[in-house]
Amino acid sequence: MQAFRVPRFMSLAFMLSFAALCAGNSGATTFALSQISPVFEGMSPIPYYILALGVCALCIKPVPMHSLTLFLGLALVLSYFLLATLWSPSFEYRIDKAARTIVVPTTMVLAGYFVARKGGINWFAAAAGVYALIIAVAVVATGQGITASLEALLVSDEARSLDYQRFSIICGAAAAVLIPLLRLDRPVWLGVAAVLAVLALGSGGRTGALLIGVGILVRMSMQFSPRVIIPVAVVAIALGFFALNPIIEFITGIAADVGAPETILRALQAAIAPPEITRVWNRPEFLRAAFEIFRENPLIGAGWGGFPTAAGLPDELGFHPHNIVAELLAETGLIGLVLFALWFSLAIGRLIRLRAEPADRPFVASVWAALLCGLTVAMFIGDLPSQWLLFVSLGLGIGCFDTIWLESRARRNVAPRRSVIELAGTS
């Protein structure tokens, strides 16, 4: 695999990475473009996905049969989800969710796969860093000067809204993917990762902090055994999400006692999102409702996109369990959960079976960082069709497996098997 370096901007792998990020974060991309021109306000996400698929077509390489089987398996799982819309009590929301179910997972898995095959995880990591910094510049551009806008980003009420939480996720995930690739002799990318970490931690989203922690733990696993570090990372993520508020309150108290500036105190308080801020913080109620629906329909669920209506909630985007396991149980029952878990296990199995050379280990670790970040977000935020990072990382993992597998075959230079007749003729 290629060594990590600053990408050439005309590289197809970098362009595909950037297009995938624009598509996966279509809301943030539209926001950034709208700061350039009001023409882009309210722009549909469809052009982003068309762009990603278009560049994907330019990056196509032969796909081994074992990976083609995985892609067909994903198509079968998504087909079942679409079939489940038939018994959904909702109408408008199920149509919207069905469209996103077709477009987002397919585009993101293919983009991740061909990025890994065309240029390697380093291109995606570089594109993630550049993309997140562009979004940051767009956010800063909305303020009155750099100081005022940064203060607005860090401490305003808007910083605790869903949009800024997504911004924190983008920056945190980009930093986490970069961390395993960082080297002391690459000061530019060390600086990029540091800036992304500050933005992720400061933009009011606790999830960004957790994602940076994932990147650090995965980097540690490069020195120790991944079998030890990765389970510890999962437990730390789960505990950290629920214990973060008391920790920040404790730090805030110490900062107040030592006379810290008001801006710092407000920034610390902004990181604690009280339950009444937005509807999406009612996660415990949503989870309880999801398991109630599952108990009533254990086999096939309430139908794909049927959670809001079945739970007595408004039939619109944003009202879902914010946990893909609970979502699958509530809307597709045991059949849907088992199908997705089966496909996911086969996909992640490729990454587990990777036997990379020492020079390739940072790239594999970076894929693990992206995958764990995707899983972290999928357990707390958004519905399944919105999990772009999870699907991109799975595509990256499958692509890295094929790249290393094909390279190892080429190194071994295995001669084709000869028939018994041919062998007899040479004796």
KOLMARKOL-523735 format. One record per residue (C-alpha): residue number from 1; residue in three letters; x, y, z. Coordinates in Angstrom, 1 decimal. Example, Ala and Ser with C-alpha at 12.3 -4.5 7.8 and 13.67 -1.06 7.14 Angstrom:
   pos   code       px       py       pz
     1    ALA     12.3     -4.5      7.8
     2    SER     13.7     -1.1      7.1
This chain:
   pos   code       px       py       pz
     1    MET      0.0      0.0      0.0
     2    GLN      1.1      3.5     -0.6
     3    ALA      3.0      5.5      1.9
     4    PHE      1.1      8.4      3.7
     5    ARG      1.7     11.7      2.1
     6    VAL      0.0     15.0      1.3
     7    PRO     -2.3     14.1     -1.6
     8    ARG     -2.2     15.4     -5.1
     9    PHE     -5.5     17.1     -5.5
    10    MET     -6.0     15.7     -9.0
    11    SER     -5.8     12.1     -7.6
    12    LEU     -9.0     10.1     -8.3
    13    ALA     -8.8      8.5     -4.9
    14    PHE     -8.7     11.8     -3.2
    15    MET    -11.5     13.1     -5.3
    16    LEU    -13.6     10.1     -4.5
    17    SER    -12.9     10.4     -0.8
    18    PHE    -13.9     14.0     -0.9
    19    ALA    -17.1     13.3     -2.9
    20    ALA    -18.1     10.6     -0.5
    21    LEU    -17.6     12.9      2.5
    22    CYS    -19.7     15.6      0.8
    23    ALA    -22.5     13.0      0.2
    24    GLY    -22.3     11.5      3.6
    25    ASN    -22.5     15.0      5.2
    26    SER    -24.8     16.6      2.7
    27    GLY    -26.3     18.9      5.2
    28    ALA    -22.9     20.3      6.3
    29    THR    -21.7     20.5      2.7
    30    THR    -24.8     22.5      1.7
    31    PHE    -24.2     24.8      4.7
    32    ALA    -20.6     25.4      3.7
    33    LEU    -21.6     26.1      0.1
    34    SER    -24.4     28.4      1.2
    35    GLN    -21.8     30.6      2.9
    36    ILE    -20.3     31.1     -0.6
    37    SER    -23.6     31.8     -2.4
    38    PRO    -27.3     31.7     -1.3
    39    VAL    -28.0     29.7     -4.4
    40    PHE    -26.9     26.6     -2.5
    41    GLU    -29.4     27.0      0.4
    42    GLY    -31.7     24.1      0.7
    43    MET    -29.9     22.1     -2.0
    44    SER    -30.9     18.5     -2.4
    45    PRO    -28.3     15.8     -1.4
    46    ILE    -28.9     13.9     -4.7
    47    PRO    -26.1     15.8     -6.6
    48    TYR    -23.6     14.8     -4.0
    49    TYR    -24.4     11.1     -4.4
    50    ILE    -24.4     11.4     -8.2
    51    LEU    -20.9     13.0     -8.0
    52    ALA    -19.6     10.3     -5.7
    53    LEU    -21.0      7.5     -7.9
    54    GLY    -19.6      9.2    -11.0
    55    VAL    -16.1      9.4     -9.6
    56    CYS    -16.6      5.8     -8.3
    57    ALA    -17.1      4.7    -11.9
    58    LEU    -13.7      6.3    -12.8
    59    CYS    -12.0      4.3    -10.0
    60    ILE    -13.5      0.9    -10.8
    61    LYS    -11.1     -2.0    -10.6
    62    PRO    -11.8     -5.8    -10.9
    63    VAL    -13.6     -7.0     -7.9
    64    PRO    -12.7    -10.5     -6.5
    65    MET    -15.6    -12.9     -6.3
    66    HIS    -15.5    -13.0     -2.4
    67    SER    -16.1     -9.2     -2.3
    68    LEU    -18.7     -9.3     -5.1
    69    THR    -20.6    -11.8     -2.9
    70    LEU    -20.5     -9.3      0.0
    71    PHE    -21.9     -6.6     -2.2
    72    LEU    -24.7     -8.8     -3.4
    73    GLY    -25.4     -9.7      0.3
    74    LEU    -25.8     -6.1      1.2
    75    ALA    -28.2     -5.7     -1.7
    76    LEU    -30.3     -8.6     -0.4
    77    VAL    -30.4     -7.1      3.2
    78    LEU    -31.4     -3.7      1.9
    79    SER    -34.1     -5.3     -0.3
    80    TYR    -35.6     -6.9      2.8
    81    PHE    -35.7     -3.4      4.5
    82    LEU    -37.5     -2.0      1.4
    83    LEU    -39.9     -5.0      1.6
    84    ALA    -40.6     -4.1      5.2
    85    THR    -42.0     -0.7      4.1
    86    LEU    -45.1     -2.6      2.9
    87    TRP    -46.3     -3.1      6.5
    88    SER    -45.2      0.2      7.8
    89    PRO    -48.0      2.4      9.2
    90    SER    -46.3      5.6      8.1
    91    PHE    -46.4      6.8      4.5
    92    GLU    -44.3     10.0      3.9
    93    TYR    -41.5      9.1      6.3
    94    ARG    -41.2      5.5      5.1
    95    ILE    -40.8      6.7      1.5
    96    ASP    -38.1      9.1      2.5
    97    LYS    -36.3      6.4      4.6
    98    ALA    -36.7      3.9      1.7
    99    ALA    -34.9      6.3     -0.7
   100    ARG    -32.1      6.9      1.8
   101    THR    -31.8      3.1      2.4
   102    ILE    -31.1      2.6     -1.3
   103    VAL    -28.7      5.4     -1.8
   104    VAL    -26.6      6.0      1.3
   105    PRO    -25.3      2.5      2.2
   106    THR    -24.7      1.5     -1.4
   107    THR    -22.8      4.7     -2.3
   108    MET    -20.8      4.7      0.8
   109    VAL    -19.7      1.1      0.7
   110    LEU    -18.7      1.3     -2.9
   111    ALA    -16.9      4.6     -2.4
   112    GLY    -14.9      3.2      0.6
   113    TYR    -14.1      0.1     -1.3
   114    PHE    -12.7      1.8     -4.5
   115    VAL    -10.9      4.4     -2.4
   116    ALA     -9.0      1.6     -0.7
   117    ARG     -8.4     -0.2     -4.0
   118    LYS     -7.3      3.0     -5.9
   119    GLY     -5.2      4.8     -3.4
   120    GLY     -5.5      3.5      0.2
   121    ILE     -6.9      4.7      3.5
   122    ASN     -4.4      7.5      3.6
   123    TRP     -6.2      9.3      0.8
   124    PHE     -9.5      9.1      2.7
   125    ALA     -7.8     10.3      5.9
   126    ALA     -6.3     13.3      4.1
   127    ALA     -9.6     14.1      2.4
   128    ALA    -11.4     13.8      5.8
   129    GLY     -9.0     16.3      7.3
   130    VAL     -9.3     18.8      4.5
   131    TYR    -13.1     18.4      4.3
   132    ALA    -13.5     19.0      8.1
   133    LEU    -11.3     22.1      7.9
   134    ILE    -13.3     23.5      5.0
   135    ILE    -16.5     23.1      7.1
   136    ALA    -14.7     24.8     10.0
   137    VAL    -13.8     27.8      7.9
   138    ALA    -17.4     28.0      6.7
   139    VAL    -18.6     28.0     10.3
   140    VAL    -16.1     30.7     11.3
   141    ALA    -17.2     32.7      8.2
   142    THR    -20.7     33.1      9.6
   143    GLY    -19.4     35.2     12.6
   144    GLN    -18.3     38.7     13.0
   145    GLY    -14.6     38.2     12.8
   146    ILE    -12.6     35.2     13.9
   147    THR    -12.7     35.8     17.6
   148    ALA    -16.5     36.4     17.8
   149    SER    -17.3     33.5     15.5
   150    LEU    -15.1     31.1     17.4
   151    GLU    -16.7     32.1     20.7
   152    ALA    -20.1     31.6     19.1
   153    LEU    -19.1     28.2     17.9
   154    LEU    -17.7     27.2     21.3
   155    VAL    -20.2     28.6     23.8
   156    SER    -23.5     29.7     22.1
   157    ASP    -26.8     27.9     22.4
   158    GLU    -26.5     27.0     18.8
   159    ALA    -23.3     25.0     19.6
   160    ARG    -25.5     22.5     21.4
   161    SER    -27.8     22.0     18.5
   162    LEU    -27.9     19.0     16.2
   163    ASP    -26.0     20.8     13.4
   164    TYR    -23.1     21.6     15.6
   165    GLN    -23.1     18.1     17.1
   166    ARG    -22.7     16.8     13.5
   167    PHE    -19.9     19.2     13.0
   168    SER    -18.2     17.8     16.1
   169    ILE    -18.6     14.3     14.7
   170    ILE    -17.1     15.2     11.4
   171    CYS    -14.0     16.8     13.0
   172    GLY    -13.7     14.0     15.6
   173    ALA    -13.9     11.2     13.1
   174    ALA    -11.4     13.0     10.8
   175    ALA     -9.0     13.3     13.6
   176    ALA     -9.5      9.7     14.7
   177    VAL     -8.8      8.4     11.2
   178    LEU     -5.7     10.5     11.0
   179    ILE     -4.2      9.6     14.4
   180    PRO     -3.0      6.1     13.5
   181    LEU     -1.2      7.5     10.5
   182    LEU      0.6     10.3     12.2
   183    ARG      4.4     10.4     12.3
   184    LEU      6.6     12.9     14.1
   185    ASP      8.3     13.7     10.8
   186    ARG      5.0     14.9      9.3
   187    PRO      4.4     18.2     11.2
   188    VAL      1.7     19.3      8.7
   189    TRP     -0.6     16.4      9.4
   190    LEU      0.2     16.6     13.1
   191    GLY     -1.1     20.2     13.0
   192    VAL     -4.2     19.2     11.0
   193    ALA     -5.1     16.5     13.6
   194    ALA     -4.5     19.0     16.5
   195    VAL     -6.8     21.6     14.9
   196    LEU     -9.5     19.0     14.2
   197    ALA     -9.3     17.8     17.8
   198    VAL     -9.7     21.3     19.2
   199    LEU    -12.7     21.9     16.9
   200    ALA    -14.3     18.5     17.8
   201    LEU    -13.8     19.1     21.5
   202    GLY    -15.0     22.7     21.4
   203    SER    -18.1     22.5     19.3
   204    GLY    -20.4     21.3     22.0
   205    GLY    -20.6     17.7     20.9
   206    ARG    -19.5     15.0     23.4
   207    THR    -19.4     12.5     20.6
   208    GLY    -16.4     14.3     19.0
   209    ALA    -14.4     13.8     22.1
   210    LEU    -15.3     10.1     22.2
   211    LEU    -14.2      9.6     18.6
   212    ILE    -10.8     11.2     19.3
   213    GLY    -10.5      8.8     22.2
   214    VAL    -11.2      5.9     19.8
   215    GLY     -8.4      7.1     17.5
   216    ILE     -5.9      7.3     20.4
   217    LEU     -6.9      3.8     21.7
   218    VAL     -6.5      2.3     18.2
   219    ARG     -3.1      4.0     17.9
   220    MET     -2.1      2.4     21.2
   221    SER     -3.3     -1.0     19.8
   222    MET     -0.5     -0.7     17.2
   223    GLN      2.0     -1.1     20.0
   224    PHE      0.0     -3.6     22.1
   225    SER     -2.5     -6.3     21.2
   226    PRO     -5.7     -5.2     19.4
   227    ARG     -7.5     -8.1     21.2
   228    VAL     -7.0     -6.2     24.4
   229    ILE     -7.2     -2.6     23.3
   230    ILE    -10.3     -2.8     21.1
   231    PRO    -12.7     -4.3     23.8
   232    VAL    -11.3     -1.8     26.3
   233    ALA    -12.1      1.0     23.7
   234    VAL    -15.7     -0.2     23.3
   235    VAL    -16.3     -0.3     27.1
   236    ALA    -14.6      3.1     27.5
   237    ILE    -16.8      4.6     24.8
   238    ALA    -20.0      3.3     26.5
   239    LEU    -18.9      4.5     29.9
   240    GLY    -17.6      7.8     28.6
   241    PHE    -20.8      8.7     26.9
   242    PHE    -22.8      8.3     30.1
   243    ALA    -20.1      9.6     32.5
   244    LEU    -19.0     12.6     30.5
   245    ASN    -21.5     15.1     32.1
   246    PRO    -20.3     14.5     35.7
   247    ILE    -16.6     14.7     34.6
   248    ILE    -17.2     18.0     32.8
   249    GLU    -19.1     19.4     35.7
   250    PHE    -16.2     18.4     38.0
   251    ILE    -13.7     20.1     35.7
   252    THR    -15.9     23.2     35.4
   253    GLY    -16.0     23.5     39.2
   254    ILE    -12.2     23.3     39.5
   255    ALA    -11.9     25.9     36.6
   256    ALA    -14.3     28.2     38.5
   257    ASP    -12.4     27.8     41.7
   258    VAL     -9.1     28.8     40.1
   259    GLY    -10.7     31.9     38.4
   260    ALA    -10.7     30.7     34.8
   261    PRO    -12.0     33.2     32.1
   262    GLU    -15.7     33.3     31.5
   263    THR    -15.3     32.1     27.9
   264    ILE    -13.7     28.8     29.1
   265    LEU    -16.4     28.2     31.7
   266    ARG    -19.1     28.8     29.2
   267    ALA    -17.4     26.5     26.7
   268    LEU    -17.3     23.7     29.3
   269    GLN    -20.9     24.2     30.2
   270    ALA    -21.9     24.1     26.5
   271    ALA    -20.5     20.6     26.2
   272    ILE    -23.2     19.4     28.7
   273    ALA    -26.4     19.2     26.6
   274    PRO    -29.4     19.1     29.0
   275    PRO    -32.3     16.8     28.0
   276    GLU    -34.7     19.7     27.2
   277    ILE    -32.5     21.2     24.5
   278    THR    -33.7     19.2     21.5
   279    ARG    -36.0     16.3     20.8
   280    VAL    -33.1     14.0     20.0
   281    TRP    -32.0     14.0     23.6
   282    ASN    -35.0     11.9     24.6
   283    ARG    -33.1      8.8     23.8
   284    PRO    -34.1      6.7     26.8
   285    GLU    -37.8      7.2     26.0
   286    PHE    -37.2      6.3     22.3
   287    LEU    -35.3      3.2     23.3
   288    ARG    -38.1      2.1     25.6
   289    ALA    -40.7      2.7     22.9
   290    ALA    -38.5      0.7     20.4
   291    PHE    -38.4     -2.4     22.7
   292    GLU    -42.1     -2.1     23.3
   293    ILE    -42.8     -2.2     19.6
   294    PHE    -40.4     -5.2     19.3
   295    ARG    -42.3     -7.1     22.0
   296    GLU    -45.6     -6.5     20.0
   297    ASN    -44.0     -7.5     16.6
   298    PRO    -41.0     -9.7     17.5
   299    LEU    -40.6    -11.4     14.1
   300    ILE    -41.1     -8.6     11.4
   301    GLY    -41.4     -5.4     13.5
   302    ALA    -43.6     -2.4     12.8
   303    GLY    -42.2     -2.0      9.2
   304    TRP    -39.3      0.0      7.8
   305    GLY    -39.9      3.7      8.8
   306    GLY    -42.8      2.8     11.0
   307    PHE    -41.3      3.6     14.4
   308    PRO    -42.6      7.2     14.8
   309    THR    -46.3      6.2     14.1
   310    ALA    -46.1      3.0     16.1
   311    ALA    -44.6      4.9     19.1
   312    GLY    -47.2      7.7     18.8
   313    LEU    -44.6     10.3     17.7
   314    PRO    -44.7     12.8     14.9
   315    ASP    -44.2     11.2     11.5
   316    GLU    -41.0     13.0     10.5
   317    LEU    -37.3     12.8     10.3
   318    GLY    -35.5     12.8     13.7
   319    PHE    -37.9     10.6     15.6
   320    HIS    -36.2      7.2     15.7
   321    PRO    -34.4      5.2     18.4
   322    HIS    -30.9      6.7     17.7
   323    ASN    -29.5      3.1     18.0
   324    ILE    -29.4      0.9     15.0
   325    VAL    -29.9     -2.3     17.0
   326    ALA    -33.1     -1.0     18.6
   327    GLU    -34.2      0.5     15.2
   328    LEU    -33.8     -2.9     13.4
   329    LEU    -35.6     -4.7     16.2
   330    ALA    -38.5     -2.2     16.2
   331    GLU    -38.9     -1.9     12.5
   332    THR    -37.8     -5.2     11.0
   333    GLY    -37.9     -7.6     13.9
   334    LEU    -35.6    -10.5     14.5
   335    ILE    -35.5    -11.3     10.8
   336    GLY    -34.0     -7.9      9.8
   337    LEU    -31.6     -7.8     12.7
   338    VAL    -30.3    -11.3     12.0
   339    LEU    -29.9    -10.5      8.3
   340    PHE    -27.9     -7.3      8.9
   341    ALA    -25.8     -8.9     11.7
   342    LEU    -24.9    -11.7      9.4
   343    TRP    -23.8     -9.4      6.6
   344    PHE    -22.0     -7.1      9.0
   345    SER    -20.1    -10.1     10.6
   346    LEU    -19.0    -11.3      7.1
   347    ALA    -17.8     -7.8      6.2
   348    ILE    -15.9     -7.1      9.4
   349    GLY    -14.5    -10.6      9.2
   350    ARG    -12.4     -9.4      6.3
   351    LEU    -10.8     -6.8      8.5
   352    ILE    -10.2     -9.2     11.4
   353    ARG     -8.5    -11.7      9.0
   354    LEU     -6.1     -9.1      7.6
   355    ARG     -2.5    -10.1      8.2
   356    ALA     -0.7     -6.9      7.2
   357    GLU      3.0     -6.4      6.8
   358    PRO      4.5     -4.0      9.4
   359    ALA      4.5     -1.2      6.9
   360    ASP      0.8     -1.6      6.3
   361    ARG     -0.3     -1.8     10.0
   362    PRO     -1.0      2.0     10.3
   363    PHE     -3.4      1.8      7.4
   364    VAL     -5.2     -1.2      8.9
   365    ALA     -5.3      0.6     12.2
   366    SER     -6.8      3.7     10.5
   367    VAL     -9.6      1.5      9.0
   368    TRP    -10.3      0.1     12.5
   369    ALA    -10.5      3.7     13.9
   370    ALA    -13.0      4.6     11.2
   371    LEU    -15.0      1.5     11.9
   372    LEU    -15.1      2.0     15.6
   373    CYS    -16.0      5.6     15.1
   374    GLY    -18.9      4.5     12.8
   375    LEU    -20.1      2.0     15.4
   376    THR    -19.9      4.6     18.2
   377    VAL    -22.1      7.0     16.2
   378    ALA    -24.5      4.2     15.2
   379    MET    -25.1      3.4     18.9
   380    PHE    -26.1      6.9     19.9
   381    ILE    -27.0      9.1     16.9
   382    GLY    -29.1      8.8     13.7
   383    ASP    -30.9      6.0     12.0
   384    LEU    -29.3      3.2      9.9
   385    PRO    -29.5      5.0      6.5
   386    SER    -27.7      8.0      7.9
   387    GLN    -24.7      6.0      9.1
   388    TRP    -22.4      7.0      6.3
   389    LEU    -19.2      6.6      8.4
   390    LEU    -20.0      3.0      9.3
   391    PHE    -20.7      2.0      5.7
   392    VAL    -17.6      3.9      4.3
   393    SER    -15.4      2.2      6.9
   394    LEU    -16.8     -1.2      6.0
   395    GLY    -16.1     -0.5      2.3
   396    LEU    -12.5      0.7      3.3
   397    GLY    -12.0     -2.5      5.2
   398    ILE    -13.1     -4.8      2.4
   399    GLY    -11.0     -2.8     -0.1
   400    CYS     -7.9     -2.9      2.1
   401    PHE     -8.4     -6.7      2.5
   402    ASP     -8.5     -7.1     -1.3
   403    THR     -5.5     -4.8     -1.8
   404    ILE     -3.3     -6.6      0.7
   405    TRP     -4.6    -10.1     -0.4
   406    LEU     -3.9     -9.3     -4.1
   407    GLU     -0.4     -7.9     -3.3
   408    SER      0.5    -10.9     -1.2
   409    ARG     -0.6    -13.2     -4.0
   410    ALA      1.6    -11.2     -6.4
   411    ARG      4.6    -11.4     -4.0
   412    ARG      4.2    -15.2     -3.7
   413    ASN      4.0    -15.4     -7.5
   414    VAL      1.9    -18.6     -7.3
   415    ALA      2.2    -20.5    -10.6
   416    PRO     -1.0    -21.8    -12.1
   417    ARG     -1.8    -25.4    -11.4
   418    ARG     -0.9    -27.8    -14.2
   419    SER     -2.9    -30.8    -15.2
   420    VAL     -1.7    -34.4    -14.7
   421    ILE     -1.3    -34.8    -18.5
   422    GLU      0.9    -31.7    -18.7
   423    LEU      3.1    -32.9    -15.8
   424    ALA      3.4    -36.4    -17.5
   425    GLY      4.4    -34.8    -20.8
   426    THR      7.4    -33.0    -19.1
   427    SER      8.7    -36.1    -17.4
